[in-house]
Amino acid sequence: MPADDTAAPAPAPVRARAAADALAVRLAATGRRLADLVPGAVPRPQAAAGAWAPGPPPVPGFAPRTRTTGPRKAAVPRGRAGARSRGAPRPPRGAGVRGLYERARRAWDRPLTAYYVILGASMLITVLGLVMVYSASIIKALELSLPATYFFRKQFVAAAIGTALLLLASRMPVRLHRALAYPLLVATVFLMVLVQVPGIGHAVNGNQNWLYLGGPFQLQPSEFGKLALILWGADLLARKQDKRLLTQWKHLLVPLVPGALLLLGLIMLGGDMGTAIILTAILFGLLWLTGAPTRLFAGVLGVAAVIGVVLVRGNDNRMARVACLGATDPGPGDACWQAVHGIYALASGGWFGSGLGASVEKWGQLPEPHTDFIFAITGEELGLAGTLSVLALFAALGYAGIRVAGRTEDPFVRYAAGGVTTWITAQAVVNIGAVLGLLPIAGVPLPLFSYGGSALLPTMFAIGLLIAFARDEPAAKAALAGREPRFGGRAGVSWMSMRRRVKKRPSGER
């Protein structure tokens, strides 16, 4: 027999066992990875280190190759369902919708969601408003022998100043906001008194509520009265709540209601009932937030309704506006001309509008196309899609303001945030309702959107208040404090601090 037949056994079994052990380790690692990616789909293998253990159960559609056994064939299910899912269980119907809803709900519940929604929605409304002011005011400016960009430039300057006020208000602490309440109220009342002085105040469209500042600039103090009432009323109610006095009706109404009536009286002396309506809505919003009894709330609302009816019936212009509700024809003497042509503009816009700058109604057909009826021009040029986008932005802004007011523990923040939300929401409803023919024309601008610096400046400051309150939430504070700086900073370990630490190490240390 040859010498090779008496040698040691062939090492093939040893190599096969080693290959099997290596394959088992790889399969165990693959099973752990699949278990991490799809929890519950593949059980995690439990094997001691160095001991051979069978790999994870075969995954449908996965056939690893080994040296000893060859490719492992997995059973492929037959039929349309098996070919579609490869043996995986079919997800329950509606799971995708529910999953999307859950993800949206978790995203909305994040601490900084209200902060981003308020900032983003307000900026989008302002930018879109600038675009529409430019488009809607070109013909009006040329008609007055002014440059085509005259109204746009004034609105852009007001937006730049308003942005600075927004940033300032968003960075101010709450105690400074409260400190501004009384000085702002006193200054606003003083300016509103000056408006009624002959030779100082000026009338525009029959309303005596303007102060000329020189050149093309003028000021409407009643717009700042909304902000003054919110800050003063919120500070007053917060101090009374701290002393547990709001359970008594006299402390609930006095001096809040008399102070509001003072502002309303000065506004009505100038004949501006639209601003008076918004101021009344703010007052009722503050009373609602305090939890006023239903009887007291209904009594104050009834008194306000009676006063409103008397004021409307005592003025022919206001009665004519009420008579134009639902009108489809200008009527005798074109009494409903503005209301009807606003409907014409919306109707001619269609789904996606006639195109930016292609409005027909702004060519002298629709009065005030860049101020009170800019929403109608938006509907004509951007269509239903554009108007619904504007409505969605206002709805998001209002809902975020309600969230800020509902989640805070500070009574001043709750009253101020609720007052600002009531102001913007109520004014948007009154303006859009008038354009749609659902409400009488009140002559109030669309917040952040219509032309008018006197309305834009206090509104953007109020948006800054909401942003400051959203940042002041405890969860939002923690989220902002936990952010890592991009270019080094005090939070965490920055590359600058690591460099200093390396330099201080001894020379022999590695």
URFENWO-V900981 format. One record per pair of residues at least 24 apart in sequence whose ideal C-beta (glycine too) atoms are under 7 Angstrom apart, sorted by the first residue. I is the first residue (numbers start at 0). GAP is how many residues later the second one is. D is the distance in Angstrom with one decimal. If there is no record, write none. Layout:
i=I gap=GAP d=D
i=I gap=GAP d=D
This chain:
i=15 gap=52 d=5.5
i=18 gap=48 d=4.9
i=18 gap=49 d=6.5
i=19 gap=32 d=6.7
i=19 gap=48 d=6.3
i=20 gap=31 d=5.4
i=22 gap=43 d=5.2
i=23 gap=28 d=5.4
i=23 gap=29 d=6.0
i=23 gap=31 d=5.9
i=26 gap=28 d=3.0
i=26 gap=29 d=6.2
i=26 gap=37 d=6.8
i=27 gap=27 d=6.3
i=30 gap=24 d=6.5
i=30 gap=25 d=3.3
i=33 gap=25 d=6.8
i=59 gap=26 d=5.6
i=59 gap=27 d=3.6
i=60 gap=25 d=4.8
i=110 gap=362 d=6.5
i=110 gap=364 d=3.6
i=110 gap=365 d=4.5
i=110 gap=368 d=4.4
i=111 gap=364 d=5.5
i=111 gap=367 d=5.4
i=113 gap=286 d=4.5
i=113 gap=289 d=4.9
i=113 gap=290 d=5.3
i=113 gap=356 d=4.5
i=114 gap=352 d=6.4
i=114 gap=355 d=4.0
i=114 gap=356 d=5.9
i=114 gap=361 d=6.1
i=116 gap=279 d=5.5
i=116 gap=283 d=4.1
i=117 gap=279 d=6.3
i=117 gap=282 d=4.8
i=117 gap=283 d=7.0
i=117 gap=345 d=6.7
i=117 gap=348 d=5.0
i=117 gap=349 d=5.6
i=117 gap=352 d=5.9
i=118 gap=348 d=5.9
i=120 gap=272 d=4.8
i=120 gap=275 d=4.8
i=120 gap=276 d=4.3
i=121 gap=275 d=6.3
i=121 gap=326 d=6.2
i=121 gap=341 d=4.6
i=123 gap=269 d=5.6
i=124 gap=268 d=5.2
i=124 gap=323 d=4.5
i=124 gap=324 d=5.7
i=125 gap=33 d=5.9
i=125 gap=322 d=5.0
i=128 gap=319 d=5.9
i=128 gap=320 d=3.8
i=128 gap=321 d=6.9
i=129 gap=25 d=6.2
i=129 gap=26 d=6.3
i=129 gap=29 d=6.2
i=131 gap=242 d=5.6
i=131 gap=245 d=6.4
i=131 gap=246 d=5.4
i=132 gap=237 d=5.4
i=132 gap=241 d=6.9
i=132 gap=318 d=4.8
i=134 gap=221 d=5.9
i=134 gap=222 d=5.0
i=134 gap=242 d=7.0
i=134 gap=246 d=6.4
i=135 gap=226 d=5.4
i=135 gap=233 d=4.5
i=135 gap=234 d=4.2
i=135 gap=238 d=5.5
i=135 gap=241 d=4.4
i=136 gap=233 d=3.9
i=136 gap=314 d=6.4
i=138 gap=223 d=5.2
i=138 gap=224 d=5.4
i=138 gap=225 d=7.0
i=139 gap=229 d=6.6
i=139 gap=230 d=6.2
i=142 gap=221 d=6.9
i=150 gap=219 d=5.9
i=150 gap=300 d=5.7
i=153 gap=62 d=6.7
i=153 gap=299 d=6.5
i=154 gap=296 d=5.4
i=154 gap=298 d=7.0
i=157 gap=295 d=3.3
i=157 gap=298 d=4.9
i=157 gap=299 d=6.3
i=158 gap=297 d=6.5
i=160 gap=296 d=6.4
i=161 gap=294 d=5.1
i=161 gap=295 d=5.1
i=161 gap=298 d=3.4
i=162 gap=297 d=6.7
i=164 gap=292 d=6.2
i=164 gap=295 d=5.6
i=164 gap=296 d=4.5
i=164 gap=299 d=6.4
i=165 gap=294 d=4.6
i=165 gap=295 d=6.6
i=165 gap=297 d=5.6
i=165 gap=298 d=4.0
i=166 gap=297 d=6.8
i=167 gap=296 d=6.7
i=168 gap=292 d=5.0
i=168 gap=295 d=2.7
i=168 gap=296 d=5.4
i=168 gap=299 d=6.1
i=169 gap=294 d=4.4
i=169 gap=297 d=4.0
i=169 gap=298 d=4.8
i=171 gap=296 d=6.2
i=173 gap=236 d=6.7
i=173 gap=238 d=6.5
i=173 gap=239 d=6.4
i=173 gap=298 d=6.4
i=176 gap=54 d=6.6
i=176 gap=288 d=6.5
i=177 gap=57 d=4.8
i=177 gap=234 d=5.9
i=179 gap=51 d=6.2
i=180 gap=50 d=4.0
i=180 gap=51 d=4.5
i=180 gap=54 d=4.4
i=181 gap=50 d=6.5
i=183 gap=43 d=6.9
i=183 gap=44 d=4.6
i=183 gap=47 d=6.1
i=184 gap=43 d=4.4
i=184 gap=47 d=4.5
i=187 gap=33 d=5.9
i=187 gap=36 d=4.9
i=187 gap=37 d=5.0
i=187 gap=40 d=4.3
i=188 gap=73 d=6.9
i=190 gap=30 d=3.7
i=191 gap=29 d=4.8
i=191 gap=30 d=6.3
i=191 gap=33 d=6.5
i=191 gap=74 d=4.2
i=192 gap=73 d=6.8
i=194 gap=26 d=6.1
i=194 gap=75 d=6.1
i=195 gap=73 d=5.5
i=195 gap=74 d=6.9
i=205 gap=65 d=6.2
i=206 gap=63 d=5.4
i=206 gap=64 d=4.8
i=206 gap=65 d=4.6
i=207 gap=62 d=4.0
i=207 gap=63 d=6.3
i=208 gap=61 d=3.9
i=208 gap=63 d=4.9
i=218 gap=235 d=5.5
i=219 gap=234 d=3.8
i=221 gap=45 d=5.0
i=221 gap=50 d=6.1
i=221 gap=53 d=4.8
i=222 gap=231 d=4.8
i=222 gap=232 d=5.0
i=222 gap=235 d=5.4
i=223 gap=234 d=5.1
i=224 gap=38 d=4.9
i=224 gap=42 d=7.0
i=224 gap=54 d=6.5
i=225 gap=52 d=6.3
i=225 gap=53 d=6.1
i=225 gap=56 d=6.2
i=225 gap=197 d=5.5
i=225 gap=232 d=6.5
i=226 gap=231 d=4.4
i=226 gap=234 d=6.4
i=226 gap=235 d=5.8
i=228 gap=31 d=6.1
i=228 gap=34 d=6.1
i=228 gap=50 d=6.3
i=228 gap=53 d=5.7
i=229 gap=52 d=6.2
i=229 gap=186 d=5.9
i=229 gap=189 d=3.7
i=229 gap=190 d=6.0
i=229 gap=193 d=6.7
i=230 gap=185 d=6.5
i=231 gap=27 d=6.8
i=232 gap=53 d=4.8
i=232 gap=182 d=6.7
i=232 gap=186 d=6.6
i=233 gap=178 d=5.2
i=233 gap=181 d=3.7
i=233 gap=182 d=4.0
i=233 gap=185 d=6.1
i=234 gap=177 d=6.1
i=236 gap=49 d=6.5
i=236 gap=53 d=5.7
i=236 gap=174 d=6.9
i=236 gap=178 d=5.2
i=237 gap=173 d=4.1
i=237 gap=174 d=3.9
i=237 gap=177 d=6.2
i=240 gap=170 d=4.7
i=245 gap=44 d=5.6
i=248 gap=47 d=5.7
i=251 gap=38 d=6.3
i=251 gap=40 d=6.1
i=255 gap=30 d=6.9
i=272 gap=38 d=6.4
i=272 gap=45 d=6.6
i=272 gap=169 d=6.8
i=273 gap=168 d=3.5
i=273 gap=169 d=4.2
i=273 gap=170 d=4.1
i=274 gap=169 d=6.6
i=276 gap=153 d=6.4
i=276 gap=165 d=6.0
i=277 gap=145 d=6.5
i=277 gap=148 d=5.8
i=277 gap=149 d=5.1
i=277 gap=152 d=7.0
i=277 gap=166 d=6.2
i=279 gap=24 d=5.7
i=280 gap=141 d=5.9
i=280 gap=145 d=4.0
i=281 gap=137 d=5.5
i=281 gap=140 d=5.6
i=281 gap=141 d=5.3
i=284 gap=133 d=5.9
i=284 gap=134 d=5.7
i=284 gap=137 d=3.3
i=285 gap=129 d=6.0
i=285 gap=133 d=5.7
i=288 gap=125 d=6.4
i=288 gap=126 d=5.5
i=288 gap=129 d=4.5
i=320 gap=119 d=4.3
i=320 gap=120 d=5.0
i=321 gap=118 d=5.0
i=324 gap=112 d=6.6
i=324 gap=115 d=6.4
i=325 gap=111 d=5.7
i=337 gap=28 d=6.8
i=337 gap=29 d=4.9
i=337 gap=35 d=6.9
i=337 gap=103 d=6.5
i=338 gap=98 d=5.9
i=338 gap=102 d=6.2
i=340 gap=24 d=5.3
i=340 gap=25 d=4.6
i=341 gap=24 d=6.4
i=341 gap=31 d=5.2
i=341 gap=34 d=4.2
i=341 gap=93 d=4.9
i=342 gap=94 d=5.6
i=344 gap=31 d=4.0
i=344 gap=32 d=6.2
i=344 gap=34 d=6.1
i=344 gap=35 d=4.1
i=345 gap=30 d=5.7
i=345 gap=33 d=4.1
i=345 gap=34 d=6.8
i=347 gap=32 d=5.6
i=348 gap=30 d=4.5
i=348 gap=31 d=4.4
i=348 gap=32 d=6.9
i=348 gap=34 d=4.4
i=348 gap=35 d=6.8
i=349 gap=33 d=5.2
i=350 gap=32 d=5.1
i=350 gap=33 d=5.3
i=350 gap=34 d=6.4
i=351 gap=31 d=4.1
i=351 gap=33 d=5.4
i=352 gap=27 d=6.4
i=352 gap=28 d=4.8
i=352 gap=29 d=4.3
i=352 gap=30 d=3.4
i=352 gap=33 d=6.0
i=353 gap=26 d=6.1
i=353 gap=27 d=5.9
i=354 gap=26 d=6.3
i=355 gap=25 d=5.4
i=356 gap=24 d=6.9
i=369 gap=81 d=4.5
i=370 gap=74 d=5.8
i=370 gap=79 d=5.1
i=370 gap=80 d=5.1
i=370 gap=81 d=6.2
i=371 gap=59 d=6.7
i=371 gap=71 d=5.8
i=371 gap=73 d=6.3
i=371 gap=78 d=6.8
i=372 gap=62 d=5.9
i=373 gap=72 d=6.2
i=373 gap=75 d=6.3
i=373 gap=76 d=5.0
i=374 gap=56 d=6.6
i=374 gap=57 d=5.6
i=374 gap=60 d=4.7
i=374 gap=71 d=5.8
i=375 gap=59 d=5.0
i=393 gap=34 d=5.0
i=396 gap=27 d=6.6
i=397 gap=26 d=6.9
i=397 gap=27 d=4.5
i=400 gap=65 d=5.6
i=403 gap=62 d=6.0
i=403 gap=65 d=5.0
i=403 gap=66 d=5.1
i=406 gap=66 d=6.1
i=407 gap=61 d=6.7
i=407 gap=65 d=6.6
i=412 gap=56 d=4.9
i=412 gap=59 d=6.7
i=415 gap=49 d=6.1
i=416 gap=49 d=6.0
i=416 gap=52 d=5.1
i=419 gap=42 d=4.5
i=419 gap=45 d=5.9
i=419 gap=46 d=5.7
i=422 gap=39 d=6.8
